C-alpha cells in the first residue's frame, strides 16, 4: 500500500449537513468593530470613557481566556483540522456501497458519492430517500416497507430485491439486484438510521450460473445408463437417480425423506449398512443381489457400494453404483445369464458362504455371510483405499475362546482334507450370537501355489455357516426350564417331608408349653424350640413358593393401591440412602393374586435392590398396562399372549454379571456373605409369580442397575367368576408366630422387631384383648396320618379337648374303619399325600358310604395342587402344614359346628 505524504482530502462527491465550516470574514468584522470601538473611546478625554475602555478590554481578555480553556479541553475544535483527521468519514465517502444517514422524521443528514449516483442528485434539496428511489413491483414495495418499519423500531434488517428497470442513476440495464440493509445509529440528541445499498447483480448471476450447471450435472446423472443411490447408516435412501427409479418403478418425486426405505427396495440387504470399517477408511464392496421393484418383481443388479468412515469409526452416507444385470439390459449372452443365475443362487441362499485363504482372510462372500458375521472382503477395486494386509479374517468374527478351534479346522481344510467336522462358534458383538461352520477345500492341494499366486489371492477354503443363535437360545431355555422344574420337584418333595418333621416339633412344643408355666425355667427353652421351628417353616414355605405348591388365596386386587400401602414399609427397609420413587400408569387393570404374597414379592425385590446399592441410589417401581401385541413383528418376546399388567422394579445398583443371570432364581443360590441370606428370596419371587399365572423378566447391566419386570394377567370379571369366600378356619395366620424369610433367604423379624439385617419390619396393630375362646368339643374324629409322630401329637391335642379320636395310619385303614360302622364318625381329618391311597381318593371312597361326612385336608402343598383330583363341586376344608395345635383345634371346632 502506498504511503500518504500528507493529509487525505475528503471526497468532494459526498454531502454532509453535520459539517459547519468556519466564517472567517464575520470573525474579522467582529474583531474590527471591537478594536474600532476601543480606539474611538480613547479619544474621549473624560473619566467615564476611560472606565468604559477598561471594561471593554477586560471583556475581551475574559473571552480570550475562556476560548483558550475550551480549546484545551476539546470543547471547541478548529474547523478544517477535524475534517482532515476524519479517516472514517473518508472511508465511507469512498465506499462502493451507497450509504445514507436519515434522522428521525426523515431528514437526510449524510449521503456518500455512491448514493448520489443511485439517487441521481447533487444536493439535499434534490436528493431522494431510499423509500422514494426503490419503487416498483409489490414485492419491492413490501421489502422496502419492512426495512422502513425496522428503521422506525431501531432494529437491523436486510432485504434483497430485484428492480426492473433499475433506478435511473444506475447503468442502463434491464434489471438489477440490490441488497439493502438498515441499522440504528444512536446519537446524543436525535437517533438516526444508516441505510446501505449494494448492487449484487453480478453475484446473483454467478449463483444462477452455478445453479444451472448443477442442474445440468443432476440431469446428466439422472439419465446416465447406470443407477446411482445414496444410503445413510439408518437405511434411509438419501438420493436415487432417475434411471434407477425407472428400473424399480418409483416416481422420482417420492424418493427422499419419507420415501422408500432400503428394506423396501433390497429386502435382507442390511449388510449395506451394518458392515464395519476402520477409522478413516474409505472402502468399496461389491454385492450381487436382487433389488425389488415396486410391483414386487426382482431386478438382478450388481452394486459397487462405497462408504467412508470417520475417525470414530462411524460410517457416513454411501455412494452406491448400480448395474442392471437383467435380461436385455445390455447383452443377453448365455454366459452373463448363467453368471446372474449363479450370483442370485448364492446371495439368496440362507446359508452364509465365503472363500478364505490359508490365514483365514475373506476373499469372497455372499450377502448372508455379511449379515451373519458383519464382515466383507476389502476388495481391490480401483480407487479403494483399502491397504493390502488389512483384510478381515474369520478369527476377528468369533470370540477368543473359539478361535483356536476355528484355526485348527481352517488348517485342515486348507491342506486338502475334506472330512473336517463342523464346529460351533460364538460370534463377537452383542446378542450372544452363535453359528455352526463347515469348512472344505476349494480345490486340489497346491493348485494355487502351482500357479504362483500370492498368498492373499488364494481361495483355498470354502466356508458354509448357519446361524444357530435362536436354536441355541431355545435349547438353553428348554434346559433352564427342565432344570427349574426338576429343582422345583425336589424342593417340593423336601418341603413336604420337612413339613411333617416340623409339624411334630411344633405340636410337641405346644404340648410342652401348655404344661409349663411362664415362670418355669424350661418355658423359655421350649419357646426357642418353637420359634426356630416356625422359622424353619418359613423357609419351607419359600421352597413351596418356588415349586409353585404353596397355598395361595387369590383375590381381585388393584396393583397401585397395594403398592401405595407398602410405601411406608419400603421406605423403612430401604433406609435414608436409597430414594424410593413410584410411578403409576393410568387406569391400571385389576389382577387376581394373593395380596400377602404379592407384597412379599415387592419386599424381596426392594431389599435385594437395597443390598445392591451399598453407597445409596434410587429405586423406582412403576406400573403400566401392556395390551396384547398379537403375533406381529412387534409382539412381546417376554410377556405371554393376552393383556397384562406390568410391575417394574428398577434400581441403580451394581447389576448382575451375565454368568450369574441364569442362577439367580435357583433355591439357596446367593452371593451374600454367610449368615446374611439363604438364597430363597428370588426363588420365592419366581414361584409366586409363576403360580399366579405371571411372568418374570430380568434385564441387568453391570455398573448401571437391574430391572425386574413382572407381568400379571389382566383379570376379566365377565370371563372369570368370583371365587367363594373360604371359611375363616381355612385361613390360618402364621405370620404372628413365625418370622418371615426376606430376600436372599435373610430371616425377617416378626412385626415391630428388628430383623437380622437391621431393617425394621411393619409394626403389629394393637387390638383390644378378646376373651379366650372355648375350644372344648364333643364328637368322634377320624384322624388319618401316615407319620406316626404327627398323628400322635394331633390325637393327644384333640383328645385333651374332649373329642373321641380314631387313628388311621393310611387311607386303606381309614376306609376300613368307616366301612365297619362301629363308630358314628362326625369328622375326618386326613393328610393329602399318603402311601397306598392319597387323600382325594380316600374322600371319593368315603362319599360312597357317608356322602354327608365333613372332611378337613391337611397338607404342606397348595390346595389347588389336589383340588383338581376331586369331583366338581366337592366341598372340604383345608389346613396348610405346619400348623399349631391351637389352629387345629379351632379349625375342627368351627368345621363341626358349621
Buried (B, 14 or more C-beta within 10 A) or exposed (E): EEEEEEEEEBBEBBBBEEBEEEEEEEEEEEEEEBEEEBEEBEEEEEEEBEEBBEEBEEEBEEEEEEEEEEEEEEEEEEEEEEBEEBEEBBEBBBBEBBBBBBBEEEEBBBBBBBBBBBBBBEEBEEBBBBBEBBEBEEEBBEBBEBBBEBBEEEEEBBBBBBBEEBBEBBEEEEEBBBBBBBBBBEEEEEEBBBBBBBBBBEEBEEEEEEEEEEEEEEEEBBEBEEBBBBBBBEBBBBBBBBBBBBBBEBEBEEBEEEBBEBEBBBEBBBBBBBBBBBEEBBBBBBBBBBBBBBEEEEBBBBBBBBBBBEEEEEBEBBBBBBBBBBEEBEEEEEEBBEBBEEBBEBBBBEBBBBBBBBBBBBBBBBBBBBBBBBBBBBBEEEEBEBEEEEBBBBBBBBBEEBBEBBBEBBBBBBBBBEEBEEBEBBBBEEEEBBBBBBBBBBEEEEBBEEEEEEEEEBBBBBBBBBBBBEEBBEEEEEEBEEEBEEBBEEBBBBBBBBBBBBBBBBBBBBBBBEEBEEEEEEBEEBBEBBBBBBBBBBBBBBBBBBBBBBBBBBBBBBBBEBBEEBEEBBBEBBEEEBBBEBEBBEEBBBBBBBBEBBBBBBBBBBBBBBBBBEEBBBBBBBBBBBEBBEEEEEEBEBBEEBBBBBBBBBBBBBBBEEEEEBBBBBBBBBBBEEEBBBBBBBBBBBBBBBBBBBBBBBBBEEEEBBBBBBBBBBBEEEEEEEEEEEEEBBBBEBBEBBBBBBBBBBBBBBBEEEBBBEBBBBEEEEEEEEEEEEBEBEBEBBBBBBBEBBBBBBBBBBEBBEBBBBBBBBBBBBBEBBEEEEEEBBBBBBBBBBEEBBBBBBBBBBBEEBEEBBBBBBBBBBBBBBEEBBEEEEEBBBBBBBBBBBBBBBBBBBBBEE
